[in-house]
Amino acid sequence: MNQPSDRRLEPEIIPPGAPLPGDQAVWANGNMRHVYYVPTSRVGPVGLAFLTLGIGAVAVLGLFFLLSAAFVGLAAVGVLTAAAFIAGILRRPNHPLR
């Protein structure tokens, strides 16, 4: 009686549009020995507004990061160009520039 049965578990078929038991999402692993119920809820209008503001804030921070990286890159290119120009002038003071 204590031996595990060899028959496979059959998944429960829930019709489309029918609520899940206990209004929860079901997560099951590959061998269907454990079923995990994850409580869920609907997002209201205030939560949706906060979610939109959060996504917008992350997008603005990403834009600031990209712009600052571009400015640092342009500054580095400018410094290297100026250094090369000055080094060219100092290396051959008696020769005309090419």
N, C-alpha and C positions, 0 to 999 in steps of 0.2 A: 504494500500500500504506500510506502514511503518512497518508492522508486519513481524517478521522473518519467513522465509519459513521452512516447516517441512521436505523438501526433503534433503537427505544426499548429501554431496559433493562427487564427484567421483574423485579418483586420476588420474592424467594424466599419461598415459602409454607412456614411452619413449622407443623406440626400442633399442636393444643392440648395442653398438658402436656409437650411435648417441650422439652428444654433448648436454649437458644440456643447457637450455636457458640462455644465457649470460655467459656460461662457469662457472657456479656456482654450488656449492653443495646445496642441499635442505634439511633443517631440519624441520620436522613437529612434533607437539606434538600429544598426543593421540587422541584428539577429532577433529583434523584437522580444527580448527577454525583459527589458525594462521600458516602461513608458513614463515619460515625465510630463506633467501638466504645468504649463507656464501661464500664470494669470495675466490676462490682457484687459485693456479697457479702451474705449474710444477717446480720440483726441477732440477736445472741445474747441470753441472759437478762440478762447484766451490762450490755450496751449498752442494752437496753430499759429497765433500771432507771435508768441514768444519763440517758437521754432523758426519762423520766418526771420525774425530779428536776429536770432543766433546765427542762422546760415548767412545772412547779410553781413554780420560782423566778421565772420570768418572769411568771407569773400573780400571784404575791404582790407583786412589784415594781410591776406595773400597778395592783393594788389600792391599794398605798401611795400611788402617784402620784395616783390618783383621789381618795382620801380627803384627801390634803394639798391638792389643788386645791379641794375642797369646803370645807375649814377656812379656807383663805385667802379664798375667796369669801364665806363667812359673816362672817369678821372684817372684810372690806371693807364689807359691807352694814351691819354694826354700827357701824363708825366713821362712815360716811356718815349713818346715822340719828342718831347722837349729835351730829354736827356740825350737822345741820339743826335739831335740837331746840335746841341751844345758840344757834345763830344766830337762831332765832325768838325766843328769850327776850331776847337782847341787842339785837335790832333794835327792839323795842317794849317797853321796860320798864314804861311806864305803862298799857299796854293789857292787859286780861285775855286769857288763852289761849283760843283757840277750841275 
